[in-house]
Amino acid sequence: MLKKLTVYDIQGKKIGEIDSLFNGKVNPALMAQAVQMYLANKRCGLASTKTRGEVSGGGKKPWRQKGTGRARAGSIRSPLWRHGGVVFGPHPRNFHYGLSPKIRNAALLSALNEKNNQELILVLDKIALPQAKSKELKKLLDGLKIKEKVLFIFNKMQEDFQKAARNIPTVAMAMASGLNALDVLKAKKIVFSRDALDFIAGRLKPIP
């Protein structure tokens, strides 16, 4: 049975239902592939160590090669010595890699399908708070009966909404143009504005 999306007004009251765009199959492998890429691209790769050639000092041979009874040593910065260099240690690197737009969009659609199967997607007819205050956003969340981590998706930046959400750690926001599978999977519930839903429909339309 195809699930429908419930549409609410800004007071959190149900005003109707619309056909859901997210009644397709869920592909866990594809979502995992996309999430792995997004997490890898967030890594800074700044871990760094110095080899024996990069550690300051150690230019002079500690003692002569023969006749001391001690093991041969060429530098006090040898990895065998305290304060010496590091062998095969980490160096700054770039973990970034990409996937094709088709795969990224397919992973996003799969993530939305999963949320839709669990009935965790809501639609707001219009997202416009009376005032840019946290208490107004709290009223909306109470009306929608949302206490978990929620992701609001807009088609255009809502500055008033952004200001109201600054003091509510469970509220996250995303633009429909930049929405990805990781954003969707991190949130417990998804709230689309009506125009954002239309944008996503056009963005994911080419996917078979």
LINSULZI-V471855 format. One record per residue. N is the residue number from 1. D_FIRST is the distance of its C-alpha to the first C-alpha in whole Angstrom. Layout:
# LINSULZI-V471855
N_D_FIRST + N_D_FIRST
This chain:
# LINSULZI-V471855
1_0 + 2_4 + 3_6 + 4_10 + 5_13 + 6_16 + 7_19 + 8_22 + 9_26 + 10_29 + 11_29 + 12_26 + 13_25 + 14_21 + 15_22 + 16_18 + 17_15 + 18_14 + 19_12 + 20_11 + 21_13 + 22_12 + 23_9 + 24_11 + 25_13 + 26_15 + 27_19 + 28_21 + 29_24 + 30_24 + 31_24 + 32_27 + 33_29 + 34_28 + 35_29 + 36_32 + 37_33 + 38_33 + 39_34 + 40_37 + 41_38 + 42_38 + 43_41 + 44_45 + 45_47 + 46_50 + 47_51 + 48_55 + 49_58 + 50_61 + 51_63 + 52_66 + 53_67 + 54_65 + 55_67 + 56_70 + 57_73 + 58_74 + 59_76 + 60_79 + 61_80 + 62_80 + 63_83 + 64_85 + 65_83 + 66_86 + 67_88 + 68_87 + 69_85 + 70_82 + 71_79 + 72_79 + 73_77 + 74_76 + 75_74 + 76_74 + 77_70 + 78_69 + 79_66 + 80_68 + 81_70 + 82_69 + 83_67 + 84_67 + 85_64 + 86_61 + 87_60 + 88_57 + 89_55 + 90_53 + 91_53 + 92_51 + 93_49 + 94_46 + 95_42 + 96_40 + 97_38 + 98_36 + 99_33 + 100_32 + 101_30 + 102_27 + 103_27 + 104_27 + 105_24 + 106_22 + 107_22 + 108_22 + 109_18 + 110_18 + 111_19 + 112_17 + 113_13 + 114_15 + 115_15 + 116_12 + 117_10 + 118_13 + 119_13 + 120_16 + 121_16 + 122_18 + 123_20 + 124_23 + 125_24 + 126_28 + 127_29 + 128_33 + 129_35 + 130_38 + 131_40 + 132_40 + 133_40 + 134_38 + 135_38 + 136_36 + 137_33 + 138_34 + 139_33 + 140_30 + 141_28 + 142_29 + 143_27 + 144_24 + 145_25 + 146_25 + 147_28 + 148_27 + 149_27 + 150_26 + 151_26 + 152_26 + 153_26 + 154_28 + 155_29 + 156_33 + 157_35 + 158_35 + 159_38 + 160_38 + 161_35 + 162_36 + 163_40 + 164_38 + 165_36 + 166_39 + 167_39 + 168_36 + 169_35 + 170_32 + 171_31 + 172_31 + 173_30 + 174_30 + 175_30 + 176_27 + 177_29 + 178_30 + 179_27 + 180_26 + 181_24 + 182_27 + 183_27 + 184_23 + 185_23 + 186_26 + 187_25 + 188_23 + 189_21 + 190_21 + 191_22 + 192_22 + 193_24 + 194_23 + 195_26 + 196_25 + 197_21 + 198_22 + 199_25 + 200_22 + 201_20 + 202_24 + 203_25 + 204_22 + 205_21 + 206_24 + 207_22 + 208_20
